[in-house]
Amino acid sequence: MPLAILSLPVTGIALLCGVDLRPASLWFLPSLVLTVSLGFAVDYLFACLLIRLNNLEWVVHDMRQSLTALFTGSVIPFAALPWGLGRFLALTPLGSLAGGPLSIYAGLAEPMTVLAAQLFWNVVLWPLALWRFASMRERMVSYGG
């Protein structure tokens, strides 16, 4: 529904205004795939936290929403942060989620640096997420026994 109500009309208006929507580099496609993979790993880690906190859904949901909003650059853009803090946060796992493909798409970042950071965090976080989820499986409470 958001795609039909917001994204498609805004895309149409942008094209009518003469905005070029072509990406600066096609490296954003592998970056997008790595971002989706990294997002699943982060979701697994938050699921482990949810299991550990005995299904306090609202606490974990609010924690996840606030952390991802703050550290992905969606509340305060990384470019607006002082002292080079934005360049540091862009290389963190959450910074690689939203900012990675967008910075490559817009031509604001070197594609190989972003891809290397995303690949690094995928290699680090997936084994951690799978290990934590396997150890939390015994604590999981589900309906039906």
C-alpha positions as CSV (number, residue, x, y, z in Angstrom):
1,M,0.0,0.0,0.0
2,P,2.8,2.6,0.7
3,L,4.2,1.8,-2.7
4,A,1.0,2.6,-4.4
5,I,0.1,5.7,-2.3
6,L,3.5,7.3,-1.9
7,S,6.4,5.8,-4.0
8,L,4.8,5.6,-7.4
9,P,3.2,9.1,-7.4
10,V,6.5,10.6,-6.1
11,T,8.4,8.8,-8.8
12,G,6.0,10.0,-11.4
13,I,6.2,13.6,-10.2
14,A,10.0,13.4,-10.1
15,L,10.1,12.2,-13.7
16,L,7.7,15.0,-14.8
17,C,10.0,17.5,-13.1
18,G,13.0,16.2,-15.0
19,V,14.8,14.5,-12.1
20,D,17.2,11.8,-13.3
21,L,16.4,8.6,-11.4
22,R,19.2,6.5,-12.8
23,P,21.8,5.3,-10.3
24,A,25.2,6.7,-10.2
25,S,26.7,3.2,-10.1
26,L,25.2,-0.2,-10.7
27,W,27.2,-1.4,-7.6
28,F,24.1,-0.5,-5.6
29,L,22.5,-3.8,-6.7
30,P,25.0,-6.0,-4.9
31,S,24.9,-3.5,-2.0
32,L,21.1,-3.9,-1.9
33,V,21.4,-7.7,-1.7
34,L,24.0,-7.4,1.1
35,T,21.8,-4.9,2.9
36,V,18.8,-7.4,2.8
37,S,21.1,-10.2,4.1
38,L,22.5,-7.9,6.9
39,G,19.0,-6.8,7.8
40,F,18.0,-10.5,8.4
41,A,21.0,-11.1,10.5
42,V,20.2,-8.0,12.7
43,D,16.5,-9.2,12.9
44,Y,17.8,-12.6,14.1
45,L,19.8,-10.9,16.8
46,F,16.8,-8.8,17.9
47,A,14.7,-12.0,17.9
48,C,17.3,-13.5,20.3
49,L,17.0,-10.5,22.5
50,L,13.2,-10.9,22.4
51,I,13.5,-14.5,23.5
52,R,16.0,-13.6,26.2
53,L,13.7,-11.0,27.7
54,N,10.9,-13.5,27.9
55,N,8.8,-12.1,25.0
56,L,8.6,-8.5,26.1
57,E,7.6,-7.6,22.5
58,W,7.0,-3.9,23.0
59,V,10.3,-3.3,24.8
60,V,12.3,-5.0,22.1
61,H,10.2,-3.4,19.3
62,D,10.7,0.1,20.7
63,M,14.4,-0.6,21.3
64,R,14.9,-1.8,17.8
65,Q,13.0,1.1,16.3
66,S,14.9,3.7,18.2
67,L,18.3,2.2,17.6
68,T,17.8,1.7,13.9
69,A,16.3,5.1,13.5
70,L,19.2,6.7,15.3
71,F,22.1,4.7,13.9
72,T,21.0,4.2,10.3
73,G,21.0,7.9,9.5
74,S,17.3,8.2,9.0
75,V,16.7,10.7,11.8
76,I,19.9,12.7,11.4
77,P,21.7,12.2,8.1
78,F,25.3,11.1,8.4
79,A,26.5,14.1,6.3
80,A,25.0,16.5,8.9
81,L,26.9,15.0,11.9
82,P,30.0,16.9,13.2
83,W,33.6,15.7,13.6
84,G,33.5,13.0,11.0
85,L,31.1,11.0,13.1
86,G,28.9,10.2,10.0
87,R,31.8,8.5,8.2
88,F,32.3,6.3,11.3
89,L,28.6,5.5,11.7
90,A,28.3,4.6,8.0
91,L,30.7,1.7,8.6
92,T,28.8,0.2,11.5
93,P,26.2,-2.6,10.9
94,L,23.2,-0.4,11.2
95,G,24.8,2.4,9.2
96,S,25.4,-0.1,6.4
97,L,21.7,-1.0,6.3
98,A,20.0,2.2,5.0
99,G,22.9,4.4,4.0
100,G,24.9,1.8,2.1
101,P,22.8,1.3,-1.0
102,L,21.5,4.9,-1.0
103,S,25.0,6.4,-0.9
104,I,26.1,4.3,-3.8
105,Y,22.9,5.0,-5.7
106,A,23.3,8.8,-5.3
107,G,27.1,8.6,-5.9
108,L,28.0,10.0,-2.4
109,A,30.3,7.1,-1.4
110,E,32.9,4.9,-2.9
111,P,31.1,1.6,-3.8
112,M,34.0,-0.7,-2.8
113,T,34.3,0.8,0.7
114,V,30.5,0.4,1.3
115,L,30.5,-3.1,-0.2
116,A,33.5,-4.2,1.9
117,A,31.9,-2.9,5.1
118,Q,28.6,-4.7,4.3
119,L,30.4,-7.9,3.4
120,F,32.4,-7.7,6.6
121,W,29.3,-7.2,8.8
122,N,27.5,-10.1,7.0
123,V,30.5,-12.4,7.7
124,V,30.6,-11.3,11.4
125,L,26.9,-11.1,12.2
126,W,25.5,-14.2,10.5
127,P,27.5,-16.7,12.5
128,L,26.8,-14.7,15.6
129,A,23.1,-14.6,14.9
130,L,22.9,-18.3,14.1
131,W,24.9,-19.2,17.2
132,R,22.7,-17.1,19.4
133,F,19.5,-18.3,17.9
134,A,20.5,-21.9,18.3
135,S,21.3,-21.3,22.0
136,M,18.0,-19.4,22.5
137,R,15.9,-22.1,20.9
138,E,15.5,-23.9,24.2
139,R,14.2,-20.8,25.9
140,M,11.6,-20.0,23.2
141,V,8.1,-20.1,24.4
142,S,5.5,-20.9,21.7
143,Y,1.9,-21.7,21.6
144,G,0.9,-25.4,21.4
145,G,3.4,-27.0,23.7
